[in-house]
Amino acid sequence: MAIIEAEGLKKIYSSKSGPVHALDGMNLSVPQGTVKALLGPNGAGKTTVVKILTTLIQPTAGTAHIDGIDVRRNPKAARRIIGVSGQYAAVDENLTGLENLEMVGRLYHLGAREARRRAQELIDQFELTEAGNRPVKGFSGGMRRRIDLAGALVINPKILFLDEPTTGLDPRSRISLWGIIQDLVKDGTTLLLTTQYLEEADQLSDDIAVIDGGRTIAEGTSDQLKAQIGGHRVVVSLVDAADAGAATQILARHGEGEPVVGADGRSIEVAVTEGPRALQYILSELGEGGIHLHDAGMRRPSLDDVFLQLTGHRAEDTEQSAPQKEAAA
């Protein structure tokens, strides 16, 4: 049974250059007790979806329901069952970690004693005991994100929204936060996660919706999406760029689709269905053809690969227009 449902969501903003379609008929369904990831580049519409579902903005058209509640008609009821952590840690730098969580509890109308108890409980849960009585302005980026996430859990929400929770974090902090999120969903919380990282969606989600241009363009598990664009990529780096033509023909014979030549003219990659076998054949033919390599190997598909296959452009191509869309969103 879906606990989050959206149909035909549209959000249009006005700008000097004309209307900006942040969402253009977005559909979404999230079963109760599951983790759904919205995967896409900046400007794809991820944050706009979250803002509509969390009652921060209203759609231009379409409907959205959370646990049967129409978020447009009854926003107060929706807010009582959700927790939200946005792209940037919403904390008061002059307060301590404990005081920040107490403040959130009071905003949720918890009594002073209960707000204090719950704040201390979350400080311990997020392993911030030593830092709990220090001003947040001295916290690292990872610690700020943990305090912000803890704030989203003060009322033990039935549904949790995390909007790009690990953007800007170093790898160690990102992995640590993944562990915390995984522990949270074990208790049955429904989670809607937005991210730019395929690896993050792979680690945390049961299902992924790839969005671009304000629409869902693909949906499925991580493995299903990767299978759509080829399970692996074979990548070779040539010693001599003059060999690129011959090497490209060899990769094309063993790949799926056209090989892609890098801007340097020396690196070439192609999607393959059976990575190890394809790599073996490619290396053998390159050797027989006297083509020398700096390097060769396989890699899993990336977010860029998904978007290149599904939309015809790379993820960074959309980011040029992202500031205007994200600012509007």
Secondary structure in CASP SS format (residue, H / E / C, confidence):
PFRMAT SS
TARGET T0000
AUTHOR 0000-0000-0000
METHOD secondary structure of the structure
MODEL  1
M C 1.00
A E 1.00
I E 1.00
I E 1.00
E E 1.00
A E 1.00
E E 1.00
G E 1.00
L E 1.00
K E 1.00
K E 1.00
I E 1.00
Y E 1.00
S C 1.00
S C 1.00
K C 1.00
S C 1.00
G C 1.00
P C 1.00
V E 1.00
H E 1.00
A E 1.00
L E 1.00
D E 1.00
G E 1.00
M E 1.00
N E 1.00
L E 1.00
S E 1.00
V E 1.00
P E 1.00
Q C 1.00
G C 1.00
T C 1.00
V E 1.00
K E 1.00
A E 1.00
L E 1.00
L E 1.00
G C 1.00
P C 1.00
N C 1.00
G C 1.00
A C 1.00
G C 1.00
K H 1.00
T H 1.00
T H 1.00
V H 1.00
V H 1.00
K H 1.00
I H 1.00
L H 1.00
T C 1.00
T C 1.00
L C 1.00
I C 1.00
Q C 1.00
P C 1.00
T C 1.00
A E 1.00
G E 1.00
T E 1.00
A E 1.00
H E 1.00
I E 1.00
D C 1.00
G C 1.00
I E 1.00
D E 1.00
V C 1.00
R C 1.00
R C 1.00
N C 1.00
P H 1.00
K H 1.00
A H 1.00
A H 1.00
R H 1.00
R C 1.00
I C 1.00
I E 1.00
G E 1.00
V E 1.00
S E 1.00
G C 1.00
Q C 1.00
Y C 1.00
A C 1.00
A C 1.00
V C 1.00
D C 1.00
E C 1.00
N C 1.00
L C 1.00
T E 1.00
G H 1.00
L H 1.00
E H 1.00
N H 1.00
L H 1.00
E H 1.00
M H 1.00
V H 1.00
G H 1.00
R H 1.00
L H 1.00
Y C 1.00
H C 1.00
L C 1.00
G C 1.00
A H 1.00
R H 1.00
E H 1.00
A H 1.00
R H 1.00
R H 1.00
R H 1.00
A H 1.00
Q H 1.00
E H 1.00
L H 1.00
I H 1.00
D H 1.00
Q H 1.00
F C 1.00
E C 1.00
L C 1.00
T C 1.00
E C 1.00
A C 1.00
G C 1.00
N C 1.00
R C 1.00
P E 1.00
V H 1.00
K H 1.00
G H 1.00
F C 1.00
S C 1.00
G H 1.00
G H 1.00
M H 1.00
R H 1.00
R H 1.00
R H 1.00
I H 1.00
D H 1.00
L H 1.00
A H 1.00
G H 1.00
A C 1.00
L C 1.00
V C 1.00
I C 1.00
N C 1.00
P C 1.00
K C 1.00
I E 1.00
L E 1.00
F E 1.00
L E 1.00
D E 1.00
E C 1.00
P C 1.00
T C 1.00
T C 1.00
G C 1.00
L C 1.00
D C 1.00
P H 1.00
R H 1.00
S H 1.00
R H 1.00
I H 1.00
S H 1.00
L H 1.00
W H 1.00
G H 1.00
I H 1.00
I H 1.00
Q H 1.00
D H 1.00
L H 1.00
V H 1.00
K C 1.00
D C 1.00
G C 1.00
T C 1.00
T E 1.00
L E 1.00
L E 1.00
L E 1.00
T E 1.00
T E 1.00
Q C 1.00
Y C 1.00
L H 1.00
E H 1.00
E H 1.00
A H 1.00
D H 1.00
Q H 1.00
L H 1.00
S C 1.00
D C 1.00
D E 1.00
I E 1.00
A E 1.00
V E 1.00
I E 1.00
D E 1.00
G C 1.00
G C 1.00
R E 1.00
T E 1.00
I E 1.00
A E 1.00
E E 1.00
G E 1.00
T C 1.00
S H 1.00
D H 1.00
Q H 1.00
L H 1.00
K H 1.00
A H 1.00
Q H 1.00
I C 1.00
G C 1.00
G C 1.00
H E 1.00
R E 1.00
V E 1.00
V E 1.00
V E 1.00
S E 1.00
L E 1.00
V C 1.00
D C 1.00
A H 1.00
A H 1.00
D H 1.00
A H 1.00
G H 1.00
A H 1.00
A H 1.00
T H 1.00
Q H 1.00
I H 1.00
L H 1.00
A H 1.00
R H 1.00
H H 1.00
G C 1.00
E E 1.00
G E 1.00
E E 1.00
P E 1.00
V E 1.00
V E 1.00
G C 1.00
A C 1.00
D C 1.00
G C 1.00
R C 1.00
S E 1.00
I E 1.00
E E 1.00
V E 1.00
A E 1.00
V E 1.00
T C 1.00
E C 1.00
G H 1.00
P H 1.00
R H 1.00
A H 1.00
L H 1.00
Q H 1.00
Y H 1.00
I H 1.00
L H 1.00
S H 1.00
E H 1.00
L H 1.00
G H 1.00
E H 1.00
G C 1.00
G C 1.00
I C 1.00
H C 1.00
L E 1.00
H E 1.00
D E 1.00
A E 1.00
G E 1.00
M E 1.00
R E 1.00
R C 1.00
P C 1.00
S C 1.00
L H 1.00
D H 1.00
D H 1.00
V H 1.00
F H 1.00
L H 1.00
Q H 1.00
L H 1.00
T H 1.00
G C 1.00
H C 1.00
R C 1.00
A H 1.00
E H 1.00
D H 1.00
T H 1.00
E H 1.00
Q C 1.00
S C 1.00
A H 1.00
P H 1.00
Q H 1.00
K H 1.00
E H 1.00
A H 1.00
A H 1.00
A C 1.00
END
